[in-house]
Amino acid sequence: PWASPGAMPGHLKHFYSNAAMLKLPSRREREYAREVREKRSKYPLKNNAGHLK
């Protein structure tokens, strides 16, 4: 409804030329391997086990 059928090819050509400018570049490779970091506890660990003596 916003354009006549004869004008659609021109609109689509303009649309595709604009869409090419918006295409993102490909992702670059990582410089280092991914790793899972250890989750820190909110509370300190009790190192001495007094119940084992």
C-alpha positions in Angstrom: 0.0 0.0 0.0 2.9 2.5 0.4 4.3 2.0 -3.1 3.0 1.1 -6.5 3.8 -2.3 -7.9 6.0 -0.8 -10.6 8.2 1.1 -8.1 8.9 -2.0 -5.9 12.0 -3.2 -7.8 13.6 0.3 -7.4 12.7 0.3 -3.7 14.1 -3.2 -3.2 17.3 -2.3 -5.0 17.7 0.7 -2.6 16.9 -1.5 0.4 19.5 -4.2 -0.5 22.2 -1.5 -1.1 21.5 -0.1 2.3 21.4 -3.6 3.9 24.9 -4.3 2.6 26.3 -1.3 4.5 24.7 -2.6 7.7 26.3 -6.1 7.5 28.6 -6.7 10.4 32.2 -7.9 9.8 33.0 -11.5 10.6 34.2 -12.3 14.1 37.9 -12.4 14.7 39.6 -15.4 16.2 40.5 -15.5 20.0 44.0 -14.7 21.0 43.8 -17.2 23.9 41.7 -20.3 24.7 38.6 -19.9 26.7 38.6 -21.1 30.3 36.1 -21.4 33.0 37.1 -19.4 36.1 36.7 -20.9 39.5 33.8 -19.4 41.4 34.9 -17.9 44.6 33.1 -18.7 47.8 31.4 -16.0 49.9 32.8 -17.5 53.0 36.4 -18.5 53.9 37.3 -22.2 54.0 38.1 -23.8 57.3 41.5 -25.3 56.9 41.9 -27.2 60.2 39.6 -30.1 60.6 39.4 -30.4 64.4 37.0 -33.3 64.3 39.5 -35.6 62.6 42.0 -35.6 65.5 
